[in-house]
Amino acid sequence: MKVKHHVAQQILDEQDYEKNNGPIDMTADQLWKYSGKVEPYTAEYLNILQDENERVEFIRYYKRRIKDKNIFLLLNSTESRIIDYFYTTKSNLSLIQMSKDLGHSKTYISSIISKHLKIQKDDKNNTGKLP
């Protein structure tokens, strides 16, 4: 009798396992049916919303700041390389030598450096406080 009981229990366990871990017999509508319940916001999510609002405010402020100015806030990779080269060797090399080393014309290098210096000057003149 004991052996039969164990076999029956094993069969029931296998059926439960197949039912719980087998293929899902649900339609997409049943799977993603809206329950109508809304979970409350967690503290972490509220912090994310606050950070997002601060970021949006900062972007709005910066757009107002540069609205009528012809400057660029970011440099592309080529311009960054030129500015980096300028700061590492500015006391040693002329624009002509820099143009030979970097493979760009001296007018292009001069315009990139002047653009960068204008950005630096504008940032120093602005206190960074929101209006």
Long-range contacts (C-beta under 8 A, 24 or more apart in sequence): 57-130, 61-130, 61-131, 64-131, 65-126, 69-122, 71-115, 71-118, 71-119, 71-122, 72-115, 72-119, 73-119, 75-112, 75-116, 78-104, 79-112, 79-115, 79-116, 82-109, 82-112, 82-113, 83-112, 83-113, 83-116, 86-113, 86-116
